[in-house]
Structures are given as structure tokens and as C-alpha cells.
């Protein structure tokens, strides 16, 4: 869809952001979640390039699609966009030589009595050769994403998440009190705090993407290269939190049952190789061994979120239930 004035915003503001008075038409890529704005593409004659503009504004009426419309939820979502801006400004340049992601061209925030809004102007990944999106992949086709995640986690190993979420991911326990209170009583709720504590107490922490579903990866035509988008929930964590979430988003239940171990072997092979450039061999092995042991806990932690947020969700399958059983056994054996 082509439009002249997106989101009823002054065209002059967008032209000023782009430093290009000739910009006049915008393509709607998609609306942002729960009416928080729009993702637009436009061609800038001054730059001789297409760019992506992420326009964020607080909706007049906040309506969560699943009914979680509390002020806590609203504030968390707005904060996520501020953190994404901070990530692109301060952390993305540190990863530029290690993996593909969009470059922040400029950003701006406006606050007035009637509205608060934020704009991020990003390079266009489609124009950079990452124009394909997927909803489901085979286990083998997951490898480029697993390699990207391994590179990201290795680059930021032991990185303090200054300016980001102290705990990355949108589902961790501290940010989901409403959902936790709605959970049915049982082992999953009983051990939910222990899952969270176990993940946070891991001594080998890094930055995690925090929303590493397949929809947030852009693929090359041959599927061998990927770029990541949507860094709203980036922050501290351990790598298998991203891996568990990604595999659960892209593999069928049967593929999860049949190929999870193969995918983990590949991810940890890539992680070990990249970590070896940053850490001594013994610490590299310690990171990999610790994270692999905690893979079941990362899954159980996400299961805890789903059970409160959407207990009939299709992702609550045999694999997730098996992983949760393993996690309960693991945390039960540990001193709390």
C-alpha cells in the first residue's frame, strides 16, 4: 500500500529525519503490534536508497489482542521500543562485523501534550539481499539462524546489558506477574520461580535477542544467509533461551522430537568455534556445557509463560512438556 502521509504525521518531520525534502511516498510494510504505529518503506532520492522507517506512537486506547491490557503491559511495550533504539545506537555497531542486521541511519523522539512518538530510520534489508521470510523450516534450513545466534551470543559473552533489559526476552517472570497469577496450580507454577532463578544465576551470561522467532529473521534467496530484526527485548540472558524460542517457532512438533539434538549440536559447534576467539578453551567448554544443560530450563520457563498467557497455545506440545519434566527434575536436584 502506497501512502503520502503515514500515520497522520507531518511529512516535514519525516523529510527532516531523512534530510531529504523530495521524499513523498511511503509503502506500508506492516502495522506494529496493537496499534503502536507502522513500519514503512520509502525511497530517498538524496540517499539513492530505500530505507525503513519504524514509526512508534502510543495508541489512544491500548487493547492487547489477548486481553492483557494493563498499564504494566503498556509500559513494558513502550519501554521495548526505547530499548530497541538504544540497542541500534550503542550495540549494533559492535556486531556489524560478526552478523547481519539493519543499520540505524537516524532516530528521533517527540513528546508533546497530545502524543509521544519515536521514529527509527533503518537500512532496508530487502535491498541488501535479505528479502525472503519463512514461517516454517526444516531442521537443516535452521542452520543459518543458529549460526547467527551463536555469533551474537559469542560476541557479547560477559557483556553487561547496560541500557538494555537486565533480563532479555519478553516472557521472563518479573515482567509477567498478571499471567503468572492466572496460571493453574500445579508443578509448572510451583517450579516457575526456580526456572527463572536457575537461568538468571548462570555465571555465563551474554546478550540475547529476546524475540528470536523465525518471523524476525530475513533470508537470502538461497537461504544460506540471514539478518535479524526487532531488537525490542534484547538484554541479559543465556544463549539457549534464544535457541529454544527459535526452534519452537519454526519446527513442527515431530521435527522438534526428531531433530532438536541435531540442531543443538550444530549451534554449540558454531558457538564453540566463535567463543574460542574470545575465551580460554576451558571456559569455552564450561559455557557450552552449562548452557546445554539449561536448555530444558529455558523451554520450561517459556512453557510457564504460555500456560498463563494462552494455556491452549499450539506450542504447548509433547516436546515442550518433555523438556519441562526434565527441567523440574534438574531444578529439584539443585539447592535453591
C-alpha angles and dihedrals in degrees: 000000000000119000136175102212114026122211091352089284122148110269088215091064092055092045089051091050091052093039086228121115091187095068108108112141129063132190116217107231094178143319116259121248117290096356096301092139141282142293110224138183123207139166116240112206090194091056095035087224142092117248137191120235119199105200113192127185132159110255118242088234119026113216117172109210091232096040100261093130101146125137086247090060092045094051092046091053095048091047089053091063092049089052091049089055090050092049094052091047101045110017109027092069089057090058098041094101094047106048144356124274137137120279119235107236096181142324138201139184128207126195125186137148095274103036147014115208141171132197128198117190110202137178113263110253091195089062089049091059101267099109100133128093128189136197098193134018139185117251090255092051089055091069098090091054092046089051090050091051092047091052091048094048093045094048092054100037109146090006113149108230094234110175092007133085108299085221113031125216128066096246105055116131101251092059095046108058093134093054093044092053090054095053119114114250115260144094094307092057093038093055097034094099090047092054090052093046093048093053094046094048094056105120093214104073131163138161116288127200089232098206102046098158118146091253088067094060125082117206135209118239093263093044092235098110130047140185126201130226138181107055096178095124101037115139146106121336145100124290099245090065088070093040094051092048093046096049091046090053098051112027126075118241091257093049090050090053093045104036111026093101091050090051091049091049089054095045093049092046089056092042093050091049093050096040090055087072091059108029140045113262094253093052091045089056091046091055093049095045093047095048094045091053089051096050090097090051091052088054093046091050090055090045088056090055094048092048090060099033101043113353093185093053115141091231090070092090138141093281094052091047092050091050090049091053089052091048093051090052091048098049092041089060093051125081109252 
